[in-house]
Amino acid sequence: MLAGDTEQYAELVHRYRDRYARFATRMLGSVDEAEDAVQDAFIRAFEQLRQCRDPDNFAGWFFLILRNRCLAERRRVARAGPGTDAVVVLATEQADGPLVQEERRRALQQALLGLTPEQREVFVLKHVEDLSYEEIAGRLGATIPSLKMRMHRAYDRLRERLKDVL
């Protein structure tokens, strides 16, 4: 059992940290906020290890802790009102040209920030983490049709926001 074994837990942190940092960054729109969320989630997970019913599925259990932390942070920021623009990091695989690519990246960042947390979550899990709808449904406890509807709405919203850029 992992509870209390800091060396084994440190190995899990090392294994999953980057993956979940990417998820949190895309959910929160800020590298700094994502770093805080991931660190907080790992601390919470360590404190609650005894509640992990399936140690072989630590990644799924931890994902739910991080997801809840990200959603709580989004609610907190929404209540606080608009502040400074967040710096979002999105991986870009191919470049048309540096200026065009940068313009598209910024437009996509802003468009993603305009999605609801639920839409952004499904979009990130599907297109960034490359999970199937079945895997997403298992992680979120949602039905596949409801996930597809969220994705459809996310596509519509992104298409509307990006129509002049892409």
C-alpha positions in Angstrom: 0.0 0.0 0.0 1.2 3.5 -0.8 -0.1 5.2 2.4 2.9 6.6 4.2 5.6 5.4 1.7 7.1 8.7 0.6 9.6 7.1 -1.8 6.9 5.2 -3.8 4.7 8.3 -3.8 7.6 10.4 -5.1 7.9 8.0 -7.9 4.2 8.4 -8.8 4.6 12.2 -8.6 7.6 12.0 -11.0 5.7 9.7 -13.4 2.5 11.7 -13.6 3.5 15.3 -12.9 4.1 16.5 -16.5 1.0 14.8 -17.9 -1.3 16.4 -15.3 0.5 19.7 -15.4 -0.4 19.9 -19.1 -4.0 19.1 -18.3 -4.2 21.7 -15.5 -2.6 24.4 -17.7 -5.1 23.9 -20.4 -8.0 23.8 -17.9 -6.9 26.9 -16.0 -5.2 28.9 -18.7 -2.2 29.8 -16.6 1.1 28.0 -16.0 1.4 29.4 -12.5 -2.2 28.5 -11.5 -1.7 25.0 -13.0 1.5 24.5 -11.0 -0.3 25.5 -7.8 -3.2 23.2 -8.6 -1.0 20.2 -9.4 1.1 20.7 -6.2 -2.0 21.1 -4.1 -3.6 18.0 -5.7 -0.5 15.9 -5.0 -0.5 17.0 -1.4 -4.2 16.3 -1.0 -3.8 12.9 -2.7 -0.9 12.0 -0.3 -3.0 13.0 2.7 -5.9 10.9 1.4 -4.0 7.8 0.1 -5.9 5.5 2.4 -9.1 6.5 0.6 -7.7 5.3 -2.8 -9.7 2.0 -3.1 -7.7 0.8 -6.2 -4.0 1.6 -5.9 -3.5 0.2 -9.4 -5.7 3.0 -10.7 -3.9 5.8 -8.9 -3.8 7.9 -12.1 -7.6 7.9 -12.4 -8.1 8.6 -8.7 -5.6 11.4 -8.8 -7.1 12.8 -11.9 -10.4 13.3 -10.1 -8.7 15.2 -7.3 -6.9 17.5 -9.8 -10.0 17.9 -11.8 -12.0 19.1 -8.8 -9.1 21.4 -7.8 -9.1 22.9 -11.3 -12.9 23.4 -11.3 -12.8 25.0 -7.9 -10.1 27.4 -9.0 -12.1 28.3 -12.1 -15.1 29.1 -9.9 -12.9 31.2 -7.6 -11.5 33.2 -10.5 -15.0 33.7 -12.0 -16.3 35.0 -8.6 -13.3 37.3 -8.3 -14.0 38.8 -11.7 -11.8 39.5 -14.6 -8.2 40.2 -13.8 -5.0 40.2 -15.8 -4.8 38.0 -18.9 -3.6 34.5 -18.2 -0.6 33.1 -20.0 -1.6 29.8 -21.6 0.7 27.3 -22.9 -0.5 25.1 -25.8 1.6 22.6 -27.6 2.0 23.3 -31.3 3.1 20.4 -33.3 3.6 22.0 -36.7 4.4 25.6 -37.8 3.2 27.3 -40.9 5.4 30.3 -40.2 6.4 31.8 -36.9 4.1 34.8 -37.0 1.1 32.9 -38.4 1.6 30.1 -35.9 1.8 32.5 -33.0 -1.4 34.3 -34.1 -3.3 31.0 -34.4 -1.9 29.9 -31.0 -3.1 33.1 -29.3 -6.5 32.9 -30.9 -6.9 29.3 -29.9 -5.8 30.2 -26.3 -8.5 32.9 -26.1 -11.1 30.7 -27.7 -10.4 27.9 -25.2 -10.7 30.3 -22.3 -14.2 31.1 -23.6 -15.4 27.5 -23.3 -17.3 26.4 -20.2 -15.2 24.4 -17.8 -17.0 21.2 -18.8 -16.5 21.9 -22.5 -12.9 22.7 -22.1 -12.3 19.6 -19.9 -13.8 17.3 -22.6 -11.9 19.1 -25.4 -8.6 18.8 -23.5 -9.1 15.2 -22.6 -10.1 14.3 -26.1 -7.7 16.3 -28.2 -4.7 17.0 -26.0 -4.6 13.9 -23.8 -5.9 11.8 -26.7 -8.4 9.8 -24.7 -11.4 8.0 -26.2 -14.9 9.0 -25.2 -15.1 5.7 -23.3 -12.0 6.6 -21.3 -13.3 10.2 -20.6 -16.7 8.8 -19.5 -14.9 6.5 -17.1 -12.9 9.3 -15.6 -15.7 11.8 -15.4 -18.6 9.5 -14.6 -20.5 10.9 -17.5 -22.4 9.2 -20.3 -20.8 9.1 -23.8 -23.8 11.0 -25.4 -23.5 13.8 -22.8 -19.7 14.0 -23.5 -20.4 14.2 -27.3 -22.9 16.9 -26.7 -20.4 18.9 -24.7 -17.8 18.4 -27.4 -20.3 19.4 -30.1 -21.0 22.6 -28.2 -17.3 23.3 -27.7 -16.7 22.9 -31.4 -19.6 25.3 -32.2 -18.2 27.9 -29.7 -14.6 27.5 -31.0 -15.7 27.7 -34.6 -17.6 30.9 -33.9 -14.7 32.5 -32.0 -12.1 31.4 -34.6 -14.0 32.1 -37.8 -12.0 35.2 -38.6 -8.6 33.7 -37.7 -8.4 30.3 -39.2 
